[in-house]
């Protein structure tokens, strides 16, 4: 197992390519501006999958099928002027394209 860092979009959805064996450790701001990072422990040799993460503002509706069980954390930026709540949307499923 290793610890890796992935970037998330602020106040919007993110698609992240993650190893299938992972545990999310933390979601926090890092650096200046709206840089948001997610740290995970993972097995880098496990199969890689796309996973969706939601970045929502206070007052936004949760996407259908998402509950507080998928809550990862809240990031506050610019001295509290912007707040974003992150949720794990689960693995991406892609339909067969014809």
Contact map, one row per residue, 1 for C-alpha under 8 A:
11100000000000000000000000000000000000001111000000000000000000000000000000000000000000000000000000
11110000000000000000000000000000000000001111000000000000000000000000000000000000000000000000000000
11111000000000000000000000000000000000111100000000000000000000000000000000000000000000000000000000
01111100000000000000000000000000000000111100000000000000000000000000000000000000000000000000000000
00111110000000000000000000000000000011110000000000000000000000000000000000000000000000000000000000
00011111000000010000000000000000000011100000000000000000000000000000000000000000000000000000000000
00001111100000000000000000000000001111000000000000000000000000000000000000000000000000000000000000
00000111110001010000000000000000001111000000000000001000000000000000000000000000000000000000000000
00000011111111000000000000000000001100000000000000000010000000000000000000000000000000000000000000
00000001111100000000000000000000011100000000000000000010000000000000000000000000000100000000000000
00000000111110000000000000000000000000000000000000000111100000000000000000000000000100000000000000
00000000111111000000000000000000000000000000000000000111000000000000000000000000000000000000000000
00000000101111100000000000000000000000000000000000011110000000000000000000000000000000000000000000
00000001100111110000000000000000000000000000000000011110000000000000000000000000000000000000000000
00000000000011111000000000000000000000000000000001111000000000000000000000000000000000000000000000
00000101000001111100000000000000000000000000000001111000000000000000000000000000000000000000000000
00000000000000111110000000000000000000000000000111100000000000000000000000000000000000000000000000
00000000000000011111010000000000000000000000000111100000000000000000000000000000000000000000000000
00000000000000001111110000000000000000000111111110000000000000000000000000000000000000000000000000
00000000000000000111110000000000000000000110011110000000000000000000000000000000000000000000000000
00000000000000000011111000000000000000000111011000000000000000000000000000000000000000000000000000
00000000000000000111111100000000000000011110000000000000000000000000000000000000000000000000000000
00000000000000000000111110000000000000011100000000000000000000000000000000000000000000000000000000
00000000000000000000011111000000000001111000000000000000000000000000000100000000000000000000000000
00000000000000000000001111100000000001111000000000000000000000000000000000000000000000000000000000
00000000000000000000000111110000000001110000000000000000000000000000000110000000000000000000000000
00000000000000000000000011111000000111100000000000000000000000000000000111100000000001000000000000
00000000000000000000000001111100000111000000000000000000000000000000000011100000000000000000000000
00000000000000000000000000111110011110000000000000000000000000000000000000111000000000000000000000
00000000000000000000000000011111001110000000000000000000000000000000000000000000000000000000000000
00000000000000000000000000001111101000000000000000000000000000000000000000000000000000000000000000
00000000000000000000000000000111111000000000000000000000000000000000000000000000000000000000000000
00000000000000000000000000000011111000000000000000000000000000000000000000001100000000000000000000
00000000010000000000000000001001111100000000000000000000000000000000000000001000000000000000000000
00000011110000000000000000001111111110000000000000000000000000000000000000000000000000000000000000
00000011110000000000000000111100011111000000000000000000000000000000000000100000000000000000000000
00001111000000000000000000111100001111100000000000000000000000000000000000000000000000000000000000
00001111000000000000000111110000000111110000000000000000000000000000000000000000000000000000000000
00111100000000000000000111100000000011111000000000000000000000000000000000000000000000000000000000
00111000000000000000011111000000000001111100000000000000000000000000000000000000000000000000000000
11110000000000000000011110000000000000111110000000000000000000000000000000000000000000000000000000
11110000000000000011111000000000000000011111000000000000000000000000000000000000000000000000000000
11000000000000000011110000000000000000001111110000000000000000000000000000000000000000000000000000
11000000000000000010100000000000000000000111110000000000000000000000000000000000000000000000000000
00000000000000000010000000000000000000000011111000000000000000000000000000000000000000000000000000
00000000000000000011100000000000000000000011111100000000000000000000000000000000000000000000000000
00000000000000000011100000000000000000000000111110000000000000000000000000000000000000000000000000
00000000000000001111000000000000000000000000011111000000000000000000000000000000000000000000000000
00000000000000001111000000000000000000000000001111100000000000000000000000000000000000000011000000
00000000000000111100000000000000000000000000000111110000000000000000000000000000000000000011000000
00000000000000111100000000000000000000000000000011111000000000000000000000000000000000011111000000
00000000000011110000000000000000000000000000000001111100000000000000000000000000000000011111000000
00000001000011110000000000000000000000000000000000111110000000000000000000000000000001111100000000
00000000001111000000000000000000000000000000000000011111000000000000000000000000000011111000000000
00000000111111000000000000000000000000000000000000001111100000000000000000000000000111100000000000
00000000001100000000000000000000000000000000000000000111110101000000000000000000000111000000000000
00000000001000000000000000000000000000000000000000000011111100000000000000000000001110000000000000
00000000000000000000000000000000000000000000000000000001111100000000000000000000001110000000000000
00000000000000000000000000000000000000000000000000000000111110000000000000000000000000000000000000
00000000000000000000000000000000000000000000000000000001111111000000000000000000000000000000000000
00000000000000000000000000000000000000000000000000000000001111100000000000000000000000000000000000
00000000000000000000000000000000000000000000000000000001000111110110000000000000000000000000000000
00000000000000000000000000000000000000000000000000000000000011111100000000000000000000000000000000
00000000000000000000000000000000000000000000000000000000000001111100000000000000000000000000000000
00000000000000000000000000000000000000000000000000000000000000111110000000000000000000000000000000
00000000000000000000000000000000000000000000000000000000000001111111110000000000000000101000000000
00000000000000000000000000000000000000000000000000000000000001001111111000000000000000000000000000
00000000000000000000000000000000000000000000000000000000000000000111111000000000000000100000000000
00000000000000000000000000000000000000000000000000000000000000000111111000000000000000000000000000
00000000000000000000000000000000000000000000000000000000000000000111111100000000000000111000000000
00000000000000000000000000000000000000000000000000000000000000000011111110000000000011110000000000
00000000000000000000000101100000000000000000000000000000000000000000011111000000000011110000000000
00000000000000000000000001110000000000000000000000000000000000000000001111100000000011100000000000
00000000000000000000000000110000000000000000000000000000000000000000000111110000001111000000000000
00000000000000000000000000111000000100000000000000000000000000000000000011111000001111000000000000
00000000000000000000000000001000000000000000000000000000000000000000000001111111111100000000000000
00000000000000000000000000001000110000000000000000000000000000000000000000111111111000000000000000
00000000000000000000000000000000100000000000000000000000000000000000000000011111110000000000000000
00000000000000000000000000000000000000000000000000000000000000000000000000011111110000000000000000
00000000000000000000000000000000000000000000000000000000000000000000000000011111111000000000000000
00000000000000000000000000000000000000000000000000000000000000000000000000011111111000000000000000
00000000000000000000000000000000000000000000000000000000000000000000000000011111111100000000000000
00000000000000000000000000000000000000000000000000000000110000000000000001111001111110000000000000
00000000011000000000000000000000000000000000000000000011110000000000000001110000011111000000000000
00000000000000000000000000000000000000000000000000000111110000000000001111100000001111100000000000
00000000000000000000000000100000000000000000000000001111000000000000001111100000000111110000000000
00000000000000000000000000000000000000000000000000001110000000000101011110000000000011111000000000
00000000000000000000000000000000000000000000000000111100000000000000011100000000000001111100000000
00000000000000000000000000000000000000000000000000111100000000000100010000000000000000111110000000
00000000000000000000000000000000000000000000000000111000000000000000000000000000000000011111000000
00000000000000000000000000000000000000000000000011110000000000000000000000000000000000001111100000
00000000000000000000000000000000000000000000000011110000000000000000000000000000000000000111110000
00000000000000000000000000000000000000000000000000000000000000000000000000000000000000000011111000
00000000000000000000000000000000000000000000000000000000000000000000000000000000000000000001111100
00000000000000000000000000000000000000000000000000000000000000000000000000000000000000000000111110
00000000000000000000000000000000000000000000000000000000000000000000000000000000000000000000011111
00000000000000000000000000000000000000000000000000000000000000000000000000000000000000000000001111
00000000000000000000000000000000000000000000000000000000000000000000000000000000000000000000000111
